[in-house]
Amino acid sequence: MILETERLLLREMDYDDFGDIAEMLKNPKVMYAYEHSFSDDDIYAWIERQMKRYKEYGFGLWAMVLKSTGDVVGQAGITMQHYKDSEIPEIGYLLKERFWHHGYAVEAAFGCREYAFNVLGLRKVYSIIKTDNEPSMKVAASIGMRLEDSFTAYYYNGGVPHYLFSVESSGKLPC
């Protein structure tokens, strides 16, 4: 286990999580921001990328497990992402569709924020969000992030407009 919140445990993912990760990555509603269909090979590569991140950085996207049932409801964590000419620590979150609207993304993102500041000693964290992804923007705002920039991110199908949200470790959560 990497971190624990009121309802969730976040732990490293591995190949045993293939089915749970596939449920997210093969669902077009969940993955609309990526504008890409994921094959089984893509899913194995996704898991391998996380395992590589754990070794290289000590963090990555983690499996989000519901404490009450043991179900994997999504993934959340911190990854190093390219932004303009640098790499920045990004808090990311992705849930299975059937677990949307239960507050799990906010809970996990807040846990990741606290982990970034209190365990990793990071002074600032970010979220990179597609400009039409209102639910993710609400999650970012709920953990104290503010809009910092807009830019074009390049994925599988070319350039896509995105916002950069951020929060510094001295930032206060809204009451």
Buried (B, 14 or more C-beta within 10 A) or exposed (E): EBBEBEBBBBBBBEEEBBEBBBBBBBBEEBBEBBEBEBEEEBBBEBBEEBBEBBEEEEBBBBBBBBEEEEBBBBBBBBBBBEBEEEEBBBBBBBBBEEBBEEEBBBBBBBBBBBBBBEEBEBEBBBBBBBEEBEEBBEBBBBBBBEEBEEEEBEEEEEEBEBBBBBBEBEBEEEE
